[in-house]
């Protein structure tokens, strides 16, 4: 299902029902950009601690926004043997424009080009996107509505409003009491604004919002008074409707949080940052506070990138570069449990993905995440038992075998390979740092050092002193290659970095201690020699 603002509110009851019955939810998000073009030490690096990585990435999250969220709700089918049904949805989003809210965000050319390549519907994103807001923005809107100091900021300009009023006025001249007309194609904030303007301008009409548009009905003034004071159309009800429409997708986000279902993604760290910023609260400066908030919102996270990366080489599967390739390997004869793996069918109105592949469409990628999870869990379960269990496995059994991977989210280019959302992060298992000492190359820069090694392997480079640089890679074989290749180089000496030997701070401290010790010794000797 592809859902924009027009279809979203009508779909909420069904979506809530699906969440209640779900075993878990697959997630994928598309953005208007991925990472700001930072320079120097602001670029993310293998030298970064998780807290450093978070603070640098936080800036990009604040700069870009979500254009599409994909959710695939997986439920086991009662009475069927190891079978699941997946209901996959694409939600096109656009930030709420309401009263004082007028969000600024950027587009990154490479991201736009990438999504264009895969047929992203920018028209639906820009014109029919579902509004959303976080809790801080919602408080401001509530205050504005309750104090009466608010104004709907609509895409309808004054000329369009005038056209609508003229159209209804001409109709009124010929209409009888009880007749009605429809203003089609008006929804969301536009619908509220049109109704407010029409009711204020024309005393002998009444308006109602329906699926097909705004219904205008000719009524007597006595009937109008009655309708204005009816319980279903009092001022408080209108304010609630306006707030509900302004919150948009944030209403469903709260349903997702309250459902407390396992949330499954692939390389999902950026997704979690955006979920926090756009629907919960602005990202805190504290990395630990961010981790705690996410864990409270989603107590069970599973990153299929982290799971598959851990077992891939051990199973001798071919190298893969994206989620679709992971899915295809697990669906192939290379997977020893292919024939006994869970059967996955598509829900009503979600059959699109049964017929064709739609890579980098958020709903499709969310479906792939859930499917990969089930197939990998089945594979792990077989390894634990040594054979396929005689009784059909249940999803709780799959969760048990996935326990070592729960709340471990993959981290790209940082000092540690993953973040632990339910406790302290694990120590780094990266290759050791190398130290490069440069001779006879005055004024050499980090970029020049990077260029020297890039044909052999890729290193992150950080200057240590005027003539020394630290080199770090995420591949042990690169460390061995460089140490071997540059063993006898005339100007570039490469060796393993030892903190107590090479750190300028330690060297400085040792020099100070040496001076102090020398003066103390000298003072002691002079004191002994004096009469």
N, C-alpha and C positions, 0 to 999 in steps of 0.2 A: 504494500500500500504506500502510495506517495501522498503525504498529508501536508497541506498548506493551511493558512488561517481559516479558510472557508470550511474545510472538512474537520478541523481539529476538535472543536468543542463538541460536535455531534459524536465523535469517536471516543470521548473520554470514558463513558460508562463501560464500553466494551474493553478498552485498554485496562481499566481498573480490574475488571473481571479476569482478564488474561493474567495479570500480575498476581492476583490472589492464588490462581491455580498453577502458577509456574514452578518449575524446579530451579531454574536459573535464567539469567538474562544475558544475551550477547550484546556488546556495545561497540560502536565505531563512530568516530566524529571526523568531519571534514572542516577545514579552517580556511579563512581568507589569507592566511600566511602562517609560516611555521616559526621562524626565528628572525629577530631583528639582525641587521647587518652591523654587528658590533665589531670593534677592532681591538687589537692588542690584548691586554689582560682581561678584557670584557668578553672575549670569545670563550665558549665552553672548551674544556681541555681535559685530557686524561689526568692532569695534575689536580683537578678540582675535587675537593671533598663534596659529599652530597649536599651539604648546606651551601657551598659555593655555587654548585650547579643550579640549585634551586633559586638562589637570588638572581643569578644571571638570566635564567629562563623566565622568571616572574615578569621581567620587563616585556618580553615578547607576548606573554599571555595577556597582559594589559593592553598591548597595542593592536592585536588581531582579535577577530571574533569567530564564532561558529556560524557556518552557513548550512550545515546539514548534520543531523544526528540520525544514526541508524540503530535500531533496537530489534533484536530477534528474541522473542519470548519462547523458551523451550519448556514443554510439559510432557511428562510420560503419559501414554495413552492407557487408560485403565482397561484391564482385560486383555491387552495385547502384550506379546512377548518382546521385551526390550525394544520398544518402539516409542519414538518421540515425535511430537508435532511442533513445528516452528512457525510462529506468526511473526513475519518480518515487516518492519515499517521504516519508511524514510520520512523524517520530519524536516521540512525546510524552515529555517529560523531567521528572524530579523529582529534586531534589538527594539524594545518598546520605545515608541516616540509618544510621550504623554506628558502634558504639563511641563514641568521643568526638566524632564528626562529627554535628553537629545544626545545619545551616545556617539562618540567619535571612534572610528576604527580605521585600520589601514588594509590595503590589498598589497600582496607581494606578487610581482609579475610572474615569477616562476610557479607559484601556487595556482594562479589563475590559468596559466598555460597548461599546467598539469591536469586540472579539473576539466578544462575544455577538451583536452585530448580524450577524456573518457565520457564526454557527452553530458557534463553537468548542466542542469537547467537553471542558469542564472536568472532567467526571467521569473521563475517561480520564487526563487530566493529573494529577489528585490521587490517583487510586486505582491506576492502572496505569502511571504514568510510569517511564521507564527511568532508573536511577540514573546518576550521573556524578560525577567528582571531578577536580581538577587534580593536578599532580605533587607539590605540597607536601602536599596532603591524603593522597595515596597513600603518601608516605613515612611519615607518622604511622600509617596503618593497617598498613603492612608491619611497622613496629616493634612495634605492639601484638600482631599475630598471631604474629610470631616469638618474642616473649617470653612468649606465652601469656596476656598481660594484656589480654584483650579480651572483649567481650560484645556479641552481636548485639542491636541495638535494633530490635525488630520491631513491626509494627502489631498482632500478636497479643498480647492481654493474658493475665494469669495464668488468668482464668476460661476463656478460649478454649483455652489449653493443657490445662487440666484436663479440659475436654470431650473433647478429642482423645484424651487418655490413657484416660479412662473408656470411650470408644468402642472403642479397640483392646483394652483389657482384657476387655470383654464378648465381643468377637469371639474372643479367644484361648481362652476357656473352652470354646468349641464347635469350634475349628479343629483340624485334624490337621496333623502336621508336613509341611511343603511347601505348605500352603495359603497364599493371599495375598489381601490386600484393598487397595483404593485409597483414598487420602485426596485427593479431587479439589480443584482450585482453589487449590493451595498452590504458590507459586513463589518464586524469589529468596531473600532472607534468611529469609523465613518457612519455606521448605522446609528450609534448613540448621538452623534452630532446632528445628523439629519433630523432625527426625531425631536431633539431639543429645539432646534431652529423652527421646524414646522409647527410644533405645538405652541411655541411662543408667538409665531406670526399669524396663525390662523386659529381662531377660537372655536370654530365649528368642525374640527376634525379630531380624530384620534389615531394613534399610530401603534403598531405592534410589529415586533421583529420575528420573522419566520425564516425557515431554511432557504426559501426562494428569494428573500429580500425583505424590504420594509413595506408592510401593508398599511395603506392610508384609508381610513373609513370616515364617511361624512356622518356626523352625529349632531343632536341638538345640544344646546348649552347646558340644559339640565342633566342630560346623559353624560356630557363631558365632565361636569362637576362630580357626578357619582364615580366615574372611572378614575378621576384624579385622586379620590379618597378611598378607593378600593384597596384592600390589604395587599394585593399582589402588585400594585404599582405605586406604592408609597415611596417617598424620597429615599428611605433607607434601603429599599429593595433595588432601586436604580443605582445607588452607590455601590452596592454589593456586585451588581451585574457589571458595572464599569470596572471595578477592581479585578473581577474575575477575568474580564476580557483583556485587561492590561497585563495581568500576570501570565496569561497564555501558557507556554510550555512549562513554566515554573510550577504550575498546578500539578502537572504530570510528574515532574521531578520529585515533588513531595510524596506523591503516591509511590514512586520507585524507592525512595528512602524508607518510607513506612513499611513497605512490603518486606524489606530485609532479606531479599533473595541474593544468592551469590551473583556477583557481577563479573563477567568474563570479557576480556579484551585481548588485543594483540599489540604488544609494545604500547601499553596504554597509559604511560606516564603523562604525556601531554593531554590526553583525554581527561584524566583526573584533575589536572591543574585547571583546565577550562571549566569542568563541572563545578569546581569550588568557586571560581571567580564569577562565573556567569549566573549561577542559580542559587548559590549558598551565600557566600560573603566574599568581599574582596580578599585576595590572597594576603595572609599575614606576612610580616617581615620574618617571623620566626619559622624556621624549617621544621622544628619539632612540633610547633603548634599546627602547622599544615598537616603533618602526618597524623596527629591526634584527631583533627577534624575529619579527615577522610576516613579514618578507621571508625569513628562514631557514625558517620553517614553510611558507610558500606563495610560492615564487619568482615565480609568474606569476599576477597578479591582474588581472581586467578588470571594471570597473564600467560597466555598460550605461547608467547615468544620465549618466556623464561622456561616453561616446561619443555618445549620442543628443543630448545638450544641445549638443554641439559642431557637429553637422551639421544639426540640425533646421531652423533658420531658412534656411540655405543651400538646402535642398531644398524650401522653401516648404510644409512640412507644417503642418497645423493645430496649434494649441497643445494640449498634453496635460497632465493633472495627476497621472497615476499609470501604473504599469507596464502594466496591462491596456489602457489607451488607446494606449500606445506600440505594443503588440503588434498591436492592431486596425488601426492606421494602416498598419503594415508589411505586414499581410495584405490590405490593401484595394487598389483600383485606383490609389490615389495613389502607390503604390510602383512605379516603372517597371520594377523587376526582379522583381515578384511572381511571374510565370509561370515564371521560370528559377531561382528561389530554391531552396535545399535542401528536400527533402521530409522531414518529421519524422513518424515513427510512434511509437505508444506500446507499451512492452514488455508482456509477459504479466503479468497482475494489476495493470496500471497504466492500463487503458482508461478509467477513470473520467473523466479529464480530456479524453478524446476526445468525450465525450457531453455534458458540461456545464461551465460556467465556475464556478470556485470561488475568487473573489478573496479574498486575505488568508488563504487556507489555505496553509501554508508550502510544501508539496509542489507545489502548483499555481503559486505565484509563482516557485519555483525552476525549474519547467518553462518559465515565461514568460521568465525571465532567459536560459536557454540558447537558446530559440527566437529571441528578439530579437537575441542575439549573432550567430547564424548568418545571419539575414536582413540585419542591418546590415553584417556582414563581406562578404556577397555584393554588397551595394549599393556598398560602398567599392571592392571589387575591380573592379567594372564601370567605376567612375569612373577608376580607375588605367589600365585597358586601353582605355577608350573604347568598349568593347563587351563582350558576354559572351564569355569565352574559348572557343575551339573545343573544347579539352579540358576535361573536367569538373573544377572546382576541388576541391582537397583541403583538409583542415583545416589543415595546415602553411601553405598559401597564405593561408588566412584569417588565421592568426596573423601572418603577415608584414605584411599590410595593416593589421592592428590594432596594429602595433608602437608607434606614437606614443601609444597609450592604455594600454599595459600598465603596471600598477602605479600608475596615476593614479586615485585614489579621490576621489569627490566629497565635498565638505565643506559642510555647511549652516550658514549664519550664522557666518562667521569672516572674518578679514582676508585670507585667500586662498581661492579657490574649490575647490581640490583639494589632496590630499596625495600626494607622490611617495614611494613606499615603496622605491624602488631608488636614491635619491640625494637631494640637497638639494631642498627645496621651491622651487617657482617663485615669483618675486616677484608681488605682488598686481597684479591688473588691475581692481581695484574703482574706481568713480568717485572723484574727489578729495573730501577732507574739506572741509566748510564750517564756518565759524566764525560763530556768532550772538552779536552784542553787544546786550544788553537795556538799554533806558533807561526810567526812570519805571515800573518794575515790581519794587518791592522784595520780596525773599524768594522770588522765583520758583524753582520746583523743576524737576527734570528731567522729571517726569511732566507738569507743566503745559506745558512746552515741547513735549513729544511731542504733547499734546492740541492745541496750537496748529496743528501742521502735519498732523495725521493725516487731515483731510478732503482735503488736496491730495495727499499722498503719505506713505509710511512712512519715518521716519528712526530710527536708533539715536542716542540722545542721551547725551552724557557731559559733565559739568561741567568747565570749564577753570579759571575764576576765579569770583569772586562774581557777576559780571555777564556772563560769557562761557560759551558752551556749544559743544561740537563736535557736528556733525551728519554722519551717514554713512549712505548707502544703497547698494544694489547695482544701481541703475538710473541710467544717465547722464541719461535724460530727466527724472528727478526733480530732479536737480541744476539742470538748465536751467530747469525750471518754477519752482523756488523762487527762484533768482536773479532771474528776470524778475518774478515776482509781488511780491517784497519789495524791489524796487529803491528805492522811495521811501517805504517804510513809516516812520511817525513814531517808533515806539519799538523796532522790531526791525530791526537792520541785519545783513544776511547777505552774506558775501563768501567767497572761497576762502581756506582756511587755508594760511598759509605758516609753516613751522616756525621759520625764523630771524627772522621778524617777530613771531609771536604766542606762541611758547612762553614760559611764565612762567620756566622754567629759564634759557633763553637771555637773556631780558630781565634777570633777576637777575644773571646773569654779566656782561652788558654794563654794568649799573649799577655793579657792583663794580669792573670794569676801568676805568670812567670815573672813579670816585673815586680809585682807585690812580694812574691817569695824572695826574689833577689834582694830587694831593699830590706826585707825582714832579716835575711841571712847576714847582709852587710851590717845592719844595725846590731845584730847579735854579736858578730865578730868584733866590731868596734867597741861594744860594751864590755866584752871580756878583756880586750887589750888595754882598756883605760885603767889607771892606777886606782 
